[in-house]
Every structure is written in structure tokens, then in C-alpha cells.
């Protein structure tokens, strides 16, 4: 009888495991997803603010590009320390702190008046947000083993295109509707109305996010055991647990370079998409916002399908390389068809879909072999070095636009970086390391 009971229990484990992960997904992912939406919106709404702010404050394209990029300098210096603190104090407190402080700073961007104040506030915004993305990625390793993590990361990073789908029309509407209300420009209202909700989401994190499986009162004791065993087995397969070892691991530095190339494309599109659309002849901010949403709508479908396929087939590299090449081709064609709104939007949509697809897929690479403090520090280091591309791409596109009076050269450059990251993944990352 005892043998039968044990056998029955073993047979039921897959069902119980599926139920447990379903509870985890519905409990933590919607909140993290909401966090990323407001995070990314606060990070890139400066692209829409530029449509009015540059003229109001007499900023050149170079000044705007440098200011947009200053965010990533602050982000770079504080990313690793922030994630190591999160590892020690817990995700709930630290992610809440991050969101509340950057929401306040984002809203205060409305008081920018000079290039210097623009640079300082963008730098402080980067300092405030440092550690958010790698912190959440580390947090997901506490809940999901490698074979489930791809879908979890995709759910989280779907906040990027969703923020574009929601934020682009919203930003255009705010610029157009609130311009001049109570003597404030539309771009000032934009920073205020999109920064304040981040503070409220931070308070939700403080009240509802659990630090670990053991703290989750909404899981049964049996479900906790199943999930903790899966995490224990997953951690046992990782090759690096020490932050010092992670720093000396050449794979970490290669991944940082790959992520740099990925984000060159991502931030190039995010910061300049409204400007690119305006350059095709579209003038009204709301129309620019509505058209800006199109690439993001297609992107969320593409990233969901391709990342699901990657998890199903336990294959990462080809699922990464092909969309990366598509992203590069799309950006280059957007420059070729710059004078045609229809063809330019189609090309930008292809480029955006490729970039959005590879962004969450990339994070299945480092989490496949980093664990413990190596994961906390290594993920943060990869993210901080990669995010320096936000500074480089923003500044270079602004500089090239001032120099050539066109964004074409900048798009060619971004396309080249996406081709490079595809080549690096296929040649420098062993399949046995990441195909899990």
C-alpha cells in the first residue's frame, strides 16, 4: 500500500509542479511586467519629449543625444553595487527603492532648462534605476529553473514593446493635448504624468513582492518543496558561483560585448523612433505616437512565438542569430526607404521585431552558467557594460544627424552592430553551454 501511495505521488508530481508554476507566474509576473512597463517608459519617453523640448530649450541634436545617453553613465557606475545590495537585502525592498527614487527623478525632469541640467538629471535617473533589470533577472533565477526561465524572462521583457504600444500614443496625446496647460509645455506634462505612476508601482512592490519561495504564503508546503528542489538541481548544474570567478570568466566578457551590440539597436530605435517617423513627413505628435506603436505590436507577437519555440526545442543560438540579422536588415532598409512613410514603417517594424525578440532571449545565456553571487554580480556587470551602448548610440546618432542632416548613417551603423552580435553568438558561444 505504501508503494502504491509513493507511486501515485510521483505520478502526480508533474501536475502539481505545473500548478505550482502557474501560481508563481500569476502571482509575481504581472507585477514585474508592470514594473518594466513603467521603467522602460520613464527611460525612453525623452524620445517623445524631444519633439518639443529641443525647440523650446534650443537643444541641438548632439545635445539631445548626449543627454539621452548620460542616463547610461550613471547606470554603468551603480549597476553592480546595486545588484549586490539586492542579493543581500532582498528584491522586495531594493526594487521598491529603485522604482520610487527613479519615479521622483523622472517627474523632476520637467524642470530642466539648460543642457547642463538635462545632463545632470539624466545621469541621476540612471543612478536611481541602476540594478532594476539585472535585479529582476536575478530574482527570476530564485523561482524558475533554466528550462522555464526563457518564457519567464520573455513575459517580463514584453514590457518593452507593451510600453511602446501604450506609451507611444499616450506620449503623443500628452504632448498635443497638454501643451500650454497652466503655462507648462507638453513635454513638461509628459515627464510629470509618466513619472508619478512609477512611485505608486514601487509601493505595490513593497507590499506584494515575496523575496523567495520560502516566504510565499500563497504556496503550499508541498509546492514549495517541488519548486525548491528544481532550483537546487538547477543551481548544482551551474559552473560559476563566485563573483570573482565570474569576473575572470571570458564568457562573461564576450556576453557583455554581445549585449552591447544588442542594445545599440534597441536604444537606437527607442530614443529615435519618433524622430525617424517625423522625418518621413508625419507632423502631429499623436499621429507620430500611433505610428510608433505599430513596430511594438508586431514585436510582442514575434518575441513571444520565437522565445516559446526556443524553450520548446531547447535551442538558443539560431533562435537568437536569425532575428538579430532580421533586425539589422530592417534598420538598414528603414534608411533606404526614409522618404516613404509606408515602406519605412514596414522596415522599422521588421527591425524592431528582431531587436525585441533577441533582448529577452539573450538573458538565457548568462543565467545558464552563473549562480549565487556570480549571478548577482555577473548579470549586473554584463548589463552595465552592455548598457553603455545606450550612451554610445544616442550620442553617435545625434552627432551624425547634426553632421549629415540625416539619420541614415546612424541606421547603417546600428544594423552593423546587430549583424556583429549574430556572428559572435554563433562563433563564440558553445551550444552545449546555452541549449538547455
FIMI-22186 format. One line per 8 residues: number of its first residue (from 1); for each residue z, y, x of C-alpha. Coordinates in Angstrom, 2 decimals. Last residue first. Example, Ala and Ser with C-alpha at 12.3 -4.5 7.8 and 13.67 -1.06 7.14 Angstrom:
2
2 = 7.14 -1.06 13.67; 7.80 -4.50 12.30
***
This chain:
436
436 = -22.13 23.81 19.21; -25.26 24.96 20.99; -23.55 27.57 23.22; -22.70 25.92 26.53; -25.05 22.94 26.32; -27.99 25.33 25.84; -27.34 26.98 29.20; -27.51 30.83 29.11
428 = -29.53 32.43 31.92; -33.16 31.62 31.07; -33.39 31.63 27.27; -30.69 34.25 26.72; -32.04 36.47 29.51; -35.61 36.37 28.17; -34.50 37.36 24.67; -32.33 40.17 26.09
420 = -35.33 41.51 28.04; -37.59 41.62 24.98; -34.93 43.65 23.17; -34.71 46.05 26.13; -38.47 46.55 26.08; -38.44 47.44 22.39; -35.83 50.11 23.09; -38.05 51.71 25.75
412 = -41.12 51.68 23.52; -39.03 53.32 20.78; -37.88 56.06 23.16; -41.44 56.76 24.27; -42.49 57.17 20.63; -39.68 59.56 19.64; -41.89 62.63 20.18; -41.54 66.20 21.45
404 = -42.20 64.79 24.97; -39.27 66.28 26.90; -36.96 67.09 23.99; -37.63 63.64 22.48; -37.19 62.00 25.88; -33.77 63.68 26.30; -32.64 62.75 22.79; -33.87 59.17 23.23
396 = -32.17 58.98 26.63; -28.83 60.37 25.40; -28.51 58.11 22.38; -29.77 55.01 24.22; -27.46 55.49 27.22; -24.34 56.34 25.23; -24.78 53.48 22.76; -25.76 51.29 25.71
388 = -22.20 51.76 26.95; -21.44 49.48 24.03; -22.39 46.43 26.05; -19.77 47.22 28.70; -17.11 47.68 26.00; -18.14 44.59 24.02; -18.32 42.29 27.03; -14.95 43.61 28.25
380 = -13.35 43.23 24.82; -14.63 39.67 24.47; -13.32 38.84 27.95; -9.92 40.46 27.48; -8.87 38.81 24.22; -10.92 35.65 24.79; -9.57 35.21 28.32; -6.09 35.90 26.94
372 = -6.41 32.72 24.85; -9.90 31.15 24.72; -13.40 31.77 26.05; -16.11 29.07 26.00; -17.83 29.15 22.61; -16.36 32.58 21.77; -18.68 34.09 24.39; -21.90 32.75 22.78
364 = -21.09 32.82 19.03; -20.87 36.60 19.40; -24.62 36.91 19.95; -25.35 35.55 16.48; -23.58 38.55 14.94; -25.96 41.03 16.66; -29.06 38.81 16.70; -29.84 39.17 13.00
356 = -29.26 42.92 12.83; -31.74 43.51 15.66; -34.48 41.36 14.14; -34.04 42.89 10.68; -34.08 46.43 12.14; -37.34 45.81 13.97; -39.04 44.29 10.93; -37.78 47.15 8.74
348 = -38.85 49.73 11.32; -42.36 48.24 11.25; -42.51 48.35 7.44; -41.11 51.91 7.43; -43.76 53.00 9.97; -46.53 51.32 7.97; -45.59 53.20 4.79; -44.74 56.58 6.37
340 = -47.94 56.69 8.47; -47.80 59.14 11.37; -45.44 57.00 13.45; -47.67 53.92 13.19; -47.66 53.19 16.95; -44.02 54.28 17.18; -42.94 51.93 14.39; -45.09 49.27 16.10
332 = -42.84 49.45 19.19; -39.69 49.13 17.10; -41.05 46.14 15.17; -42.25 44.32 18.30; -38.80 44.65 19.88; -37.04 43.37 16.76; -39.45 40.44 16.47; -38.70 39.54 20.10
324 = -34.97 39.62 19.33; -35.55 37.58 16.14; -37.23 34.84 18.27; -34.62 34.85 21.06; -31.47 34.45 18.94; -32.38 31.44 16.76; -34.02 30.04 19.90; -30.69 30.31 21.78
316 = -28.18 29.28 19.11; -28.73 25.73 17.88; -26.02 23.80 16.00; -28.66 22.93 13.34; -26.57 24.07 10.36; -24.88 26.91 12.25; -28.21 28.35 13.43; -29.76 27.92 9.99
308 = -26.91 29.89 8.42; -27.39 32.57 11.09; -31.10 32.76 10.27; -30.67 32.98 6.50; -27.81 35.51 6.51; -29.36 37.72 9.19; -32.69 37.85 7.36; -31.23 38.70 3.95
300 = -28.96 41.40 5.39; -31.86 42.84 7.34; -34.18 43.22 4.34; -31.67 45.49 2.63; -30.95 47.31 5.91; -34.60 48.19 6.51; -34.85 49.62 2.97; -31.69 51.76 3.08
292 = -33.29 54.42 5.30; -35.87 55.06 2.56; -33.10 55.99 0.11; -31.36 58.22 2.64; -34.57 60.01 3.64; -35.28 60.62 -0.04; -31.74 61.99 -0.50; -32.15 64.28 2.53
284 = -35.43 65.78 1.20; -38.11 66.12 3.91; -40.22 62.98 4.38; -43.14 63.77 6.73; -43.15 60.77 9.10; -40.77 62.66 11.42; -38.12 62.59 8.67; -38.16 58.81 8.84
276 = -37.61 58.83 12.60; -34.83 61.43 12.26; -33.03 59.34 9.61; -33.41 56.22 11.83; -32.13 57.96 15.00; -28.47 57.03 15.28; -28.70 53.54 13.76; -32.09 52.61 15.23
268 = -31.24 53.46 18.84; -27.77 52.11 18.19; -29.03 48.63 17.37; -31.84 48.52 19.94; -29.73 49.53 22.92; -27.05 47.35 21.35; -28.95 44.16 22.03; -29.77 45.17 25.63
260 = -26.11 45.92 26.39; -25.21 42.62 24.72; -27.43 40.77 27.17; -25.86 42.62 30.11; -22.35 41.81 28.88; -23.42 38.19 28.39; -24.53 38.02 32.02; -21.17 39.46 33.09
252 = -19.22 36.88 31.06; -21.41 34.05 32.37; -20.61 35.07 35.95; -16.95 34.08 35.38; -14.71 36.06 37.74; -13.46 38.37 34.99; -12.90 35.38 32.68; -10.77 33.69 35.33
244 = -8.50 36.74 35.48; -8.33 36.83 31.68; -7.13 33.22 31.71; -8.23 30.73 29.04; -11.68 29.66 30.28; -13.43 26.34 29.69; -12.93 25.99 25.94; -12.77 22.47 24.50
236 = -8.98 22.49 24.00; -9.25 25.68 21.97; -11.47 23.90 19.43; -9.10 20.95 19.14; -6.13 23.28 18.54; -8.15 25.35 16.04; -9.03 22.24 14.03; -5.42 21.04 14.16
228 = -4.22 24.44 12.95; -6.60 24.34 9.98; -5.53 20.85 8.84; -1.82 21.57 9.40; -2.01 24.87 7.49; -3.73 23.13 4.58; -0.92 20.56 4.40; 1.77 23.27 4.37
220 = -0.06 25.04 1.54; -1.91 28.28 2.24; -1.16 31.51 0.31; 1.92 32.18 2.47; -0.34 32.75 5.48; 2.01 33.39 8.43; 1.29 30.05 10.16; -2.47 30.61 9.88
212 = -2.22 33.87 11.82; -1.76 37.64 11.69; -1.98 37.99 7.90; -3.80 41.05 6.52; -2.56 42.45 3.20; -0.26 45.46 3.62; -1.30 46.92 6.96; -4.96 46.11 6.28
204 = -4.78 47.94 2.93; -3.30 50.99 4.73; -6.26 50.96 7.11; -8.60 50.85 4.10; -6.98 54.09 2.87; -7.48 55.77 6.25; -11.12 54.68 6.28; -11.60 56.28 2.86
196 = -10.96 59.75 4.40; -13.80 59.63 6.94; -16.78 59.36 4.59; -15.82 62.28 2.34; -14.70 64.51 5.23; -17.58 63.81 7.61; -20.20 64.26 4.88; -18.52 67.38 3.49
188 = -19.01 69.00 6.88; -22.65 67.83 6.99; -23.28 69.42 3.58; -22.12 72.80 4.82; -18.85 74.27 3.59; -18.56 77.55 1.72; -16.73 76.03 -1.25; -19.90 73.96 -1.97
180 = -22.67 75.20 0.36; -24.33 71.79 0.86; -22.54 69.40 -1.48; -25.54 67.93 -3.30; -28.17 67.53 -0.57; -25.93 66.45 2.31; -23.79 64.30 0.01; -26.86 62.61 -1.52
172 = -28.37 61.85 1.89; -25.08 60.37 3.06; -24.77 58.25 -0.10; -28.40 57.07 0.17; -27.79 55.98 3.79; -24.21 54.81 3.33; -24.68 52.09 0.76; -27.63 50.20 2.24
164 = -26.73 51.27 5.77; -23.09 50.25 5.38; -24.40 46.97 3.96; -26.62 46.56 7.03; -23.64 46.87 9.39; -21.03 45.24 7.12; -23.02 42.01 7.41; -21.09 41.93 10.66
156 = -18.08 40.30 9.00; -20.02 37.73 6.99; -22.14 36.98 10.09; -19.00 36.47 12.16; -17.70 33.98 9.58; -21.05 32.18 9.43; -21.12 31.76 13.19; -17.44 30.76 13.31
148 = -17.71 27.51 11.40; -18.91 25.27 14.26; -16.74 27.16 16.76; -13.43 26.68 14.94; -12.32 29.35 12.40; -8.90 30.90 11.85; -7.46 32.15 15.15; -11.01 32.59 16.54
140 = -11.57 35.11 13.72; -8.84 37.33 15.17; -10.68 37.53 18.50; -13.81 38.75 16.70; -11.65 41.19 14.71; -10.16 42.59 17.90; -13.56 42.66 19.60; -14.82 44.90 16.77
132 = -11.75 47.15 16.49; -10.74 47.44 20.13; -11.77 51.04 20.69; -11.93 52.91 17.37; -9.49 55.67 18.32; -10.88 56.13 21.83; -14.43 56.30 20.46; -13.41 58.92 17.89
124 = -11.74 60.86 20.72; -15.04 60.95 22.65; -16.93 62.06 19.53; -14.37 64.82 19.02; -14.61 66.01 22.62; -18.43 66.03 22.74; -18.73 67.98 19.48; -16.04 70.42 20.60
116 = -18.04 71.03 23.77; -21.36 71.39 21.94; -19.79 74.05 19.70; -18.61 74.34 16.08; -16.99 71.01 15.14; -14.59 71.42 12.20; -16.17 68.68 10.06; -15.44 66.19 12.84
108 = -11.86 66.27 11.51; -12.82 63.61 8.96; -13.82 61.23 11.77; -10.56 61.95 13.60; -8.47 61.02 10.54; -10.46 57.85 9.86; -10.22 56.97 13.57; -6.45 57.13 13.50
100 = -6.02 55.13 10.28; -8.52 52.45 11.27; -7.12 51.75 14.72; -3.52 51.66 13.51; -4.42 49.19 10.74; -6.27 47.02 13.29; -3.16 47.10 15.51; -0.52 46.31 12.93
92 = -2.35 43.47 11.20; -4.01 42.01 14.29; -0.85 41.06 16.14; 1.39 42.75 18.72; 0.38 40.79 21.84; -3.30 39.98 21.29; -3.75 43.41 19.71; -2.39 45.00 22.90
84 = -4.91 43.02 24.96; -7.65 44.23 22.61; -6.68 47.88 23.06; -6.43 47.61 26.84; -9.97 46.12 26.95; -11.59 48.75 24.70; -9.91 51.93 25.98; -12.30 53.09 28.72
76 = -15.51 51.91 27.04; -14.77 53.34 23.57; -14.11 56.77 25.02; -17.47 56.59 26.79; -19.06 55.08 23.69; -18.26 58.03 21.44; -19.84 60.33 24.03; -23.23 58.88 22.96
68 = -23.52 60.88 19.75; -22.60 63.99 21.74; -25.17 63.30 24.46; -27.91 62.60 21.91; -27.03 65.73 19.90; -27.01 67.93 23.00; -30.30 66.41 24.15; -31.94 67.00 20.76
60 = -30.86 70.64 20.97; -27.88 71.92 18.99; -28.16 75.31 17.26; -24.97 74.84 15.23; -26.60 75.06 11.78; -29.89 73.51 12.96; -28.22 70.56 14.68; -25.75 70.13 11.80
52 = -28.33 69.82 9.02; -30.32 66.63 9.77; -27.76 65.81 12.47; -25.18 64.91 9.80; -27.42 61.95 8.94; -27.23 60.48 12.45; -23.57 61.55 12.71; -23.00 58.98 9.97
44 = -23.16 56.42 12.81; -19.56 55.59 13.72; -17.92 56.52 10.44; -20.35 54.28 8.56; -19.82 51.48 11.06; -16.10 51.52 10.55; -16.31 51.99 6.76; -18.49 48.90 6.44
36 = -16.58 47.00 9.11; -13.26 47.41 7.31; -14.79 46.32 4.00; -16.01 43.11 5.66; -12.57 42.55 7.16; -11.06 42.87 3.68; -13.67 40.62 2.06; -13.25 38.08 4.91
28 = -9.47 37.58 4.77; -8.60 35.94 1.43; -11.93 34.64 0.18; -12.82 33.08 3.52; -9.38 31.60 4.10; -9.28 30.08 0.60; -12.72 28.53 1.12; -11.54 27.26 4.48
20 = -8.65 25.44 2.80; -10.88 24.03 0.06; -13.35 22.68 2.62; -10.49 21.13 4.59; -9.07 19.53 1.47; -12.45 18.05 0.62; -12.98 16.82 4.18; -9.38 15.48 4.25
12 = -9.68 13.34 1.09; -10.96 10.27 2.88; -8.08 10.51 5.37; -5.52 10.73 2.54; -7.04 7.73 0.75; -6.96 5.76 3.98; -3.31 6.67 4.54; -2.39 5.70 0.99
4 = -4.29 2.43 1.25; -2.53 1.59 4.50; 0.85 2.30 2.84; 0.00 0.00 0.00
***
